């Protein structure tokens, strides 16, 4: 079982996305297998910060709703082999998340 690091704040514009990308890249650079997950449904930016916006086919909402399997939605970073991204949806809102689906 892996470790979970959560970057959160109730205030926008404080660097959550930037910090998440930096922490994920740093841990992956040290040889850790890392998946960064963007849970900011409707306001996603992590795929943009990581340069993967044009590679998104499936996202967190697709996985939660059973439309896609997790491996289909993960985007492997082109620079660091041990870093992957699970983007979220720009078009849905947080009501698309269910407790069962997230688990």
Buried (B, 14 or more C-beta within 10 A) or exposed (E): EEEEEEBEEEEEEEEBBEEBBBBBBEBBEEEEEBBBBBBBBBEBBBBBBBEBBEEBEBBBBBBBBEEBEEEEBBBEBEEBEBBBBBBBBBEBEEEBBEEEEEE
